[in-house]
């Protein structure tokens, strides 16, 4: 699925452009609730949830507001739950909250970046491992994956970094508490060359979750994989279909 304002959800059901003003709470409390209720109403069965990055963070908001009753298993790729000593990219996001009123069109800039072989200052190297992303995929990534974050999203990230914990925007809910009470079987996957969400930040999520059935995997050459995976390599890396997808599908079958 695409969260509102992203991908195929840039426009609503009436083909009107989605208005800005939402935050990460909105994705979990409303968007994921709508998705899960939609599927559950048709299948009448609990759901296997796969979330990447912000998707896994939004899941903690969903569980905090709506519980875990309709979830059968959780597969979390590159989602953080530890925010102390923030990395450069997190600092950049927090700084962006201060200047988001300038209206920088990140989508247009990314589309232009797709026209040249390399982005200035090697920015894309922070987002994925170039060895694991072929040129055509790189172009598609820049044209389709990059989307602007709302001011409220950035403010919530800045608040999270400052407080060193992921809470609702009104600070009334600490989402770690909901995860600590979650007993659903869980698989966590982290990339050895993920500079957006390093493995230790994913470990923070794994460590706090209350499930007794939980697995943590680091995807990198030291563990027998072809490359050290970056942030977008889990799903779109050239070797992901042979190396990552089977891990996920086998775990689903076993649960």
C-alpha positions as CSV (number, residue, x, y, z in Angstrom):
1,X,0.0,0.0,0.0
2,X,1.0,3.6,-0.3
3,X,0.4,6.0,2.6
4,X,-1.6,9.1,1.8
5,X,0.3,11.6,-0.3
6,X,2.8,9.0,-1.6
7,X,2.9,6.9,-4.8
8,X,-0.5,6.0,-6.1
9,X,-2.1,7.8,-3.1
10,X,-1.1,11.3,-4.0
11,X,-4.8,11.8,-4.9
12,X,-7.9,10.7,-3.0
13,X,-10.9,8.6,-4.2
14,X,-12.4,11.6,-5.9
15,X,-9.1,12.3,-7.7
16,X,-8.4,15.4,-5.6
17,X,-4.8,15.9,-4.6
18,X,-4.2,14.9,-1.0
19,X,-3.9,17.9,1.3
20,X,-0.9,18.1,3.5
21,X,-1.1,18.3,7.3
22,X,-0.8,14.6,8.4
23,X,2.0,13.0,10.4
24,X,3.2,9.5,11.2
25,X,0.4,9.0,13.7
26,X,-2.0,9.4,10.8
27,X,-0.4,6.6,8.9
28,X,-0.8,4.1,11.8
29,X,-4.0,5.3,13.4
30,X,-5.9,5.8,10.2
31,X,-4.2,4.5,7.0
32,X,-3.1,1.1,8.4
33,X,-6.4,0.7,10.2
34,X,-8.3,1.2,6.9
35,X,-6.0,-1.3,5.1
36,X,-6.3,-4.0,7.8
37,X,-10.0,-3.6,8.3
38,X,-10.5,-3.7,4.5
39,X,-8.6,-7.1,4.2
40,X,-10.0,-8.5,7.4
41,X,-13.6,-7.8,6.4
42,X,-13.1,-10.0,3.3
43,X,-10.9,-12.8,4.6
44,X,-12.1,-13.0,8.3
45,X,-8.5,-14.1,9.2
46,X,-5.6,-12.5,11.0
47,X,-3.0,-10.7,8.8
48,X,0.7,-11.1,8.1
49,X,2.1,-7.5,8.1
50,X,5.2,-6.6,6.2
51,X,6.5,-3.1,6.9
52,X,9.6,-1.3,5.6
53,X,11.2,1.7,7.4
54,X,8.4,4.2,8.1
55,X,5.9,1.3,7.6
56,X,7.2,-0.5,10.7
57,X,7.1,2.8,12.7
58,X,3.5,3.4,11.6
59,X,2.7,-0.2,12.7
60,X,3.7,0.7,16.3
61,X,1.2,3.6,16.1
62,X,-1.5,1.3,14.8
63,X,-1.0,-1.2,17.6
64,X,-1.0,1.5,20.2
65,X,-4.4,2.8,19.0
66,X,-6.0,-0.4,17.8
67,X,-4.2,-3.4,19.4
68,X,-2.8,-6.5,17.9
69,X,-5.9,-8.7,17.7
70,X,-6.0,-8.8,13.9
71,X,-2.3,-9.5,13.4
72,X,-0.9,-13.0,12.8
73,X,2.8,-12.1,12.2
74,X,5.0,-9.1,11.7
75,X,7.9,-8.8,9.3
76,X,9.8,-5.5,9.9
77,X,12.6,-4.4,7.5
78,X,14.8,-1.4,8.5
79,X,12.4,0.2,11.0
80,X,14.0,1.9,14.0
81,X,12.9,2.1,17.6
82,X,16.1,3.5,19.1
83,X,16.8,7.2,18.5
84,X,19.6,8.2,20.9
85,X,22.8,9.6,19.3
86,X,21.1,10.3,16.0
87,X,23.0,9.7,12.7
88,X,23.6,12.3,10.0
89,X,20.4,11.5,8.1
90,X,18.2,11.8,11.2
91,X,19.8,15.2,12.0
92,X,19.1,16.2,8.4
93,X,15.4,15.3,8.8
94,X,15.1,17.1,12.1
95,X,16.7,20.2,10.5
96,X,14.3,19.9,7.6
97,X,11.4,20.5,10.0
98,X,12.7,24.0,10.7
99,X,12.9,24.9,7.0
100,X,10.1,22.9,5.5
101,X,8.0,26.1,5.0
102,X,10.4,26.9,2.1
103,X,8.7,24.2,0.1
104,X,11.6,22.4,-1.5
105,X,10.3,20.1,-4.2
106,X,12.2,16.9,-3.4
107,X,10.2,15.0,-6.0
108,X,11.3,17.3,-8.8
109,X,14.9,17.3,-7.6
110,X,15.0,13.5,-7.5
111,X,13.5,13.3,-11.0
112,X,16.3,15.5,-12.2
113,X,18.9,13.4,-10.4
114,X,17.7,10.4,-12.3
115,X,19.0,12.1,-15.5
116,X,22.6,12.1,-14.3
117,X,24.9,9.1,-13.5
118,X,25.5,10.2,-9.9
119,X,23.9,12.6,-7.5
120,X,26.1,15.4,-6.0
121,X,28.1,14.5,-2.9
122,X,27.1,10.9,-3.4
123,X,23.8,11.4,-1.5
124,X,22.2,8.3,-3.0
125,X,25.0,6.1,-1.4
126,X,23.3,6.8,1.9
127,X,20.0,5.5,0.6
128,X,21.2,2.3,-1.0
129,X,24.4,0.3,-1.8
130,X,25.2,1.1,-5.5
131,X,26.6,-2.3,-6.0
132,X,23.2,-3.8,-5.3
133,X,21.1,-1.4,-7.4
134,X,21.3,-1.6,-11.2
135,X,21.1,1.6,-13.3
136,X,17.5,1.2,-14.5
137,X,16.3,0.5,-11.0
138,X,18.2,3.5,-9.8
139,X,16.3,5.7,-12.2
140,X,13.0,4.3,-11.3
141,X,13.8,4.7,-7.6
142,X,14.6,8.3,-8.0
143,X,11.5,9.0,-10.1
144,X,9.0,7.1,-8.0
145,X,10.3,6.4,-4.4
146,X,11.3,9.9,-3.4
147,X,8.4,11.9,-2.1
148,X,8.1,15.0,0.1
149,X,7.4,14.7,3.8
150,X,4.9,17.1,5.4
151,X,6.0,19.6,8.0
152,X,4.1,17.7,10.7
153,X,5.9,14.4,9.8
154,X,9.3,16.2,10.0
155,X,8.3,17.8,13.3
156,X,7.4,14.4,14.8
157,X,10.7,13.0,13.7
158,X,12.5,16.0,15.2
159,X,10.5,15.5,18.4
160,X,11.4,11.8,18.4
161,X,15.1,12.6,18.1
162,X,15.0,15.3,20.7
163,X,13.2,13.1,23.2
164,X,15.1,10.0,22.1
165,X,11.9,8.0,22.0
166,X,9.1,7.5,19.4
167,X,5.9,9.1,20.8
168,X,2.6,10.4,19.3
169,X,2.8,14.0,18.1
170,X,0.9,15.1,21.2
171,X,3.3,13.1,23.4
172,X,0.5,11.3,25.1
173,X,1.5,7.8,23.8
174,X,4.9,6.2,23.9
175,X,4.8,3.8,21.1
176,X,7.5,1.6,22.6
177,X,4.9,0.6,25.3
178,X,2.6,-0.8,22.7
179,X,5.4,-2.8,21.1
180,X,6.5,-4.1,24.5
181,X,3.0,-5.6,25.0
182,X,2.9,-7.1,21.5
183,X,3.1,-10.9,21.5
184,X,2.7,-11.5,17.7
185,X,5.5,-13.7,16.2
186,X,8.0,-11.3,14.5
187,X,10.9,-11.3,12.0
188,X,13.3,-8.3,11.9
189,X,15.7,-7.7,9.0
190,X,18.5,-5.1,9.0
191,X,21.1,-4.2,6.4
192,X,24.8,-4.0,7.2
193,X,25.2,-1.0,5.0
194,X,22.0,0.8,5.9
195,X,22.9,4.4,6.7
196,X,19.3,5.5,7.1
197,X,18.4,2.9,9.8
198,X,21.5,1.1,10.9
199,X,21.2,-2.4,12.3
200,X,21.5,-1.3,15.9
201,X,18.4,0.9,15.6
202,X,16.4,-2.1,14.2
203,X,17.8,-4.1,17.1
204,X,16.1,-1.6,19.4
205,X,12.7,-2.6,17.9
206,X,13.5,-6.3,18.2
207,X,14.7,-5.9,21.7
208,X,11.6,-4.1,23.0
209,X,8.9,-6.2,21.4
210,X,7.2,-8.6,23.8
211,X,6.9,-11.6,21.5
212,X,8.6,-14.8,22.6
213,X,8.9,-15.9,18.9
214,X,11.1,-13.4,17.3
215,X,14.0,-13.5,14.9
216,X,16.7,-10.9,14.0
217,X,18.8,-11.1,10.8
218,X,21.5,-8.8,9.5
219,X,21.9,-8.8,5.7
220,X,25.5,-8.5,4.7
221,X,28.5,-10.2,3.2
222,X,29.7,-11.3,6.6
223,X,26.6,-13.4,6.9
224,X,26.8,-15.0,3.4
225,X,24.9,-12.5,1.3
226,X,26.2,-11.1,-2.0
227,X,26.5,-7.5,-0.7
228,X,26.0,-5.4,2.3
229,X,22.4,-4.2,1.9
230,X,21.5,-0.5,2.0
231,X,18.1,1.0,3.0
232,X,16.2,0.3,-0.2
233,X,18.1,-2.8,-1.2
234,X,15.9,-5.1,0.9
235,X,13.0,-4.8,-1.6
236,X,14.6,-3.5,-4.8
237,X,18.1,-4.7,-4.8
238,X,19.1,-6.8,-7.8
239,X,19.7,-9.8,-5.6
240,X,16.7,-9.3,-3.3
241,X,14.5,-11.8,-5.1
242,X,17.0,-14.6,-4.6
243,X,18.3,-13.5,-1.1
244,X,15.6,-11.6,0.8
245,X,12.3,-12.7,-0.6
246,X,12.9,-16.4,0.3
247,X,13.7,-15.5,3.9
248,X,10.4,-13.7,4.2
249,X,8.3,-16.4,2.4
250,X,9.8,-19.2,4.4
251,X,9.1,-17.4,7.6
252,X,5.5,-16.8,6.6
253,X,5.1,-20.5,5.7
254,X,6.5,-21.5,9.0
255,X,4.0,-19.3,10.9
